[in-house]
Amino acid sequence: MNKHSSRLGEMLISNNKITAEQLHEALLKQNTSNDKLGTILLQNGCTDESNVMKCLSYQTSIEIINLDNYTINVEAAKRISEKLARRTISIPLQIVGNRLLVAMNDPLNLSDIENIQLESGMNIEVAFALSTQIIEAIDKYMSRRNTELAANEISKNIVVEMDELGTNNASNDDYVKNSPVVKLINSLINQALKMDAS
């Protein structure tokens, strides 16, 4: 890449990722919208997310992390809610001292970084990652966590109900084992275990 091509559009042109005409059209559209140039180029189908990310990484010196080849620390992923992760298209990867390394689709969005910092209670270090990889990681690490929390809550409620019945005999055990809720929980747990195995 040519170091003198500091602007995103110029960098994409110099690397033959878009044409000058595509850049011109995107800049015209940008004048009438609040969208970022990279977003417009993606929406117009001029280039792909990887090309935009590489140029932005080069411009900003923010690292790109390939989440397909990355082991996410489960404790780090727990530092923010799934709701915030999905809204900001981000996922915490590692805890390094008092810093939380977070992969983001848009690590230049200061508002999102601030929200992650507030919710996690940690200083944030950002990295680029593809949105598809981030969403896949959220599904794997955060949706499972919510499923496990719900399953544990349901299990506790069943135990309380059984205690209220006052006996713990074999018929109660059969009732619990064959109840639809327990079957659902077992299915969810097995699904989570299979996801870990893959």
KADA-V355550 format. One record per residue. N is the residue number from 1. RES is the residue in three letters. PHI is phi in radians with two decimals (NA if undefined). PSI is psi in radians with two decimals (NA if undefined). BURIAL is b if it has 9 or more other ideal C-beta (glycine too) atoms within 8 Angstrom, else e. Layout:
BEGIN
N,RES,PHI,PSI,BURIAL / N,RES,PHI,PSI,BURIAL
END
This chain:
BEGIN
1,MET,NA,2.51,e / 2,ASN,-1.40,2.05,e / 3,LYS,-1.10,-0.43,e / 4,HIS,-1.34,-0.29,e / 5,SER,-1.51,1.48,b / 6,SER,-1.50,-0.38,e / 7,ARG,-1.56,2.55,e / 8,LEU,-0.95,-0.90,b / 9,GLY,-1.02,-0.77,b / 10,GLU,-1.12,-0.68,b / 11,MET,-1.14,-0.74,b / 12,LEU,-1.15,-0.66,b / 13,ILE,-1.16,-0.81,b / 14,SER,-1.13,-0.39,b / 15,ASN,-1.75,0.24,b / 16,ASN,0.99,0.64,e / 17,LYS,-1.70,-0.40,e / 18,ILE,-2.52,2.93,b / 19,THR,-1.74,2.88,e / 20,ALA,-1.08,-0.63,e / 21,GLU,-1.14,-0.74,e / 22,GLN,-1.10,-0.69,b / 23,LEU,-1.12,-0.79,b / 24,HIS,-1.03,-0.82,e / 25,GLU,-1.07,-0.73,b / 26,ALA,-1.16,-0.68,b / 27,LEU,-1.15,-0.67,b / 28,LEU,-1.08,-0.75,e / 29,LYS,-1.16,-0.63,b / 30,GLN,-1.11,-0.58,b / 31,ASN,-1.11,-0.43,e / 32,THR,-1.87,0.11,e / 33,SER,-2.38,3.00,e / 34,ASN,-1.70,0.14,e / 35,ASP,-1.33,2.66,b / 36,LYS,-1.36,2.72,e / 37,LEU,-1.01,-0.80,b / 38,GLY,-1.02,-0.72,b / 39,THR,-1.09,-0.76,e / 40,ILE,-1.12,-0.76,b / 41,LEU,-1.07,-0.67,b / 42,LEU,-1.19,-0.80,b / 43,GLN,-1.06,-0.63,e / 44,ASN,-1.37,-0.10,b / 45,GLY,1.28,0.39,e / 46,CYS,-1.33,-0.55,b / 47,THR,-2.68,-3.10,b / 48,ASP,-2.00,2.94,e / 49,GLU,-1.04,-0.65,b / 50,SER,-1.08,-0.74,e / 51,ASN,-1.13,-0.77,b / 52,VAL,-1.09,-0.77,b / 53,MET,-1.09,-0.73,b / 54,LYS,-1.08,-0.74,b / 55,CYS,-1.16,-0.77,b / 56,LEU,-1.14,-0.65,b / 57,SER,-1.11,-0.75,b / 58,TYR,-1.10,-0.74,b / 59,GLN,-1.12,-0.74,b / 60,THR,-1.78,-0.19,e / 61,SER,1.10,0.45,e / 62,ILE,-1.58,2.25,b / 63,GLU,-1.12,2.58,e / 64,ILE,-1.80,2.29,b / 65,ILE,-2.02,2.24,b / 66,ASN,-1.53,1.85,e / 67,LEU,-1.23,-0.28,b / 68,ASP,-1.14,-0.44,e / 69,ASN,-2.02,0.49,e / 70,TYR,-2.22,2.35,b / 71,THR,-1.62,1.99,e / 72,ILE,-1.48,2.33,b / 73,ASN,-1.34,2.12,b / 74,VAL,-1.07,-0.68,e / 75,GLU,-1.12,-0.64,e / 76,ALA,-1.13,-0.78,b / 77,ALA,-1.07,-0.43,b / 78,LYS,-1.36,-0.13,e / 79,ARG,-1.26,-0.34,b / 80,ILE,-2.30,2.80,b / 81,SER,-1.34,2.75,e / 82,GLU,-1.07,-0.65,b / 83,LYS,-1.04,-0.83,e / 84,LEU,-1.16,-0.71,b / 85,ALA,-1.04,-0.77,b / 86,ARG,-1.22,-0.70,b / 87,ARG,-1.14,-0.66,e / 88,THR,-1.69,-0.02,b / 89,ILE,0.81,1.15,b / 90,SER,-2.60,2.76,b / 91,ILE,-2.60,2.29,b / 92,PRO,-1.16,2.41,b / 93,LEU,-1.89,-0.81,b / 94,GLN,-2.59,2.67,b / 95,ILE,-1.84,2.12,b / 96,VAL,-2.14,1.73,e / 97,GLY,1.14,-2.14,e / 98,ASN,-1.75,0.30,e / 99,ARG,-2.01,2.57,b / 100,LEU,-1.95,2.06,b / 101,LEU,-1.43,2.14,b / 102,VAL,-2.17,2.20,b / 103,ALA,-1.49,2.28,b / 104,MET,-2.33,2.61,b / 105,ASN,-1.24,-0.59,b / 106,ASP,-2.35,1.38,b / 107,PRO,-1.29,0.13,b / 108,LEU,-1.69,-0.06,e / 109,ASN,-1.47,1.73,b / 110,LEU,-1.14,-0.56,e / 111,SER,-1.12,-0.78,e / 112,ASP,-1.11,-0.74,b / 113,ILE,-1.06,-0.75,b / 114,GLU,-1.09,-0.74,e / 115,ASN,-1.11,-0.70,b / 116,ILE,-1.16,-0.72,b / 117,GLN,-1.09,-0.77,b / 118,LEU,-1.10,-0.79,e / 119,GLU,-1.24,-0.67,b / 120,SER,-1.42,-0.43,b / 121,GLY,1.25,0.37,e / 122,MET,-2.26,2.78,b / 123,ASN,-1.24,2.54,e / 124,ILE,-1.95,2.33,b / 125,GLU,-2.01,2.26,b / 126,VAL,-1.88,2.74,b / 127,ALA,-2.54,2.70,b / 128,PHE,-1.39,2.58,b / 129,ALA,-2.70,2.67,b / 130,LEU,-1.14,2.44,b / 131,SER,-1.05,-0.64,b / 132,THR,-1.11,-0.68,e / 133,GLN,-1.20,-0.67,b / 134,ILE,-1.14,-0.81,b / 135,ILE,-1.10,-0.70,b / 136,GLU,-1.08,-0.72,b / 137,ALA,-1.19,-0.68,b / 138,ILE,-1.07,-0.80,b / 139,ASP,-1.02,-0.73,e / 140,LYS,-1.31,-0.82,b / 141,TYR,-1.65,-0.51,b / 142,MET,-1.78,-0.71,b / 143,SER,-1.11,-0.68,b / 144,ARG,-1.10,-0.71,b / 145,ARG,-1.05,-0.77,b / 146,ASN,-1.14,-0.66,b / 147,THR,-1.13,-0.76,b / 148,GLU,-1.12,-0.70,b / 149,LEU,-1.09,-0.76,e / 150,ALA,-1.14,-0.72,e / 151,ALA,-1.10,-0.73,b / 152,ASN,-1.12,-0.70,e / 153,GLU,-1.11,-0.76,e / 154,ILE,-1.12,-0.73,b / 155,SER,-1.05,-0.75,b / 156,LYS,-1.08,-0.72,e / 157,ASN,-1.12,-0.66,e / 158,ILE,-1.13,-0.76,b / 159,VAL,-1.08,-0.74,e / 160,VAL,-1.10,-0.77,e / 161,GLU,-1.08,-0.70,e / 162,MET,-1.16,-0.69,b / 163,ASP,-1.11,-0.64,e / 164,GLU,-1.19,-0.47,e / 165,LEU,-1.19,-0.42,e / 166,GLY,1.58,-0.20,e / 167,THR,-2.26,2.75,e / 168,ASN,-2.21,0.87,e / 169,ASN,-1.55,-3.13,e / 170,ALA,-1.11,-0.60,e / 171,SER,-1.17,-0.62,e / 172,ASN,-1.15,-0.70,b / 173,ASP,-1.08,-0.74,b / 174,ASP,-1.12,-0.70,e / 175,TYR,-1.04,-0.80,e / 176,VAL,-1.15,-0.84,b / 177,LYS,-1.06,-0.58,e / 178,ASN,-1.73,0.02,e / 179,SER,-1.21,2.56,b / 180,PRO,-1.01,-0.63,e / 181,VAL,-1.12,-0.78,e / 182,VAL,-1.15,-0.68,b / 183,LYS,-1.09,-0.71,b / 184,LEU,-1.10,-0.80,b / 185,ILE,-1.06,-0.81,b / 186,ASN,-1.06,-0.68,e / 187,SER,-1.13,-0.75,e / 188,LEU,-1.13,-0.72,b / 189,ILE,-1.13,-0.76,b / 190,ASN,-1.09,-0.69,e / 191,GLN,-1.10,-0.75,e / 192,ALA,-1.11,-0.71,b / 193,LEU,-1.13,-0.68,e / 194,LYS,-1.13,-0.66,e / 195,MET,-1.12,-0.64,b / 196,ASP,-1.19,-0.59,e / 197,ALA,-1.26,-0.45,e / 198,SER,-1.47,NA,e
END
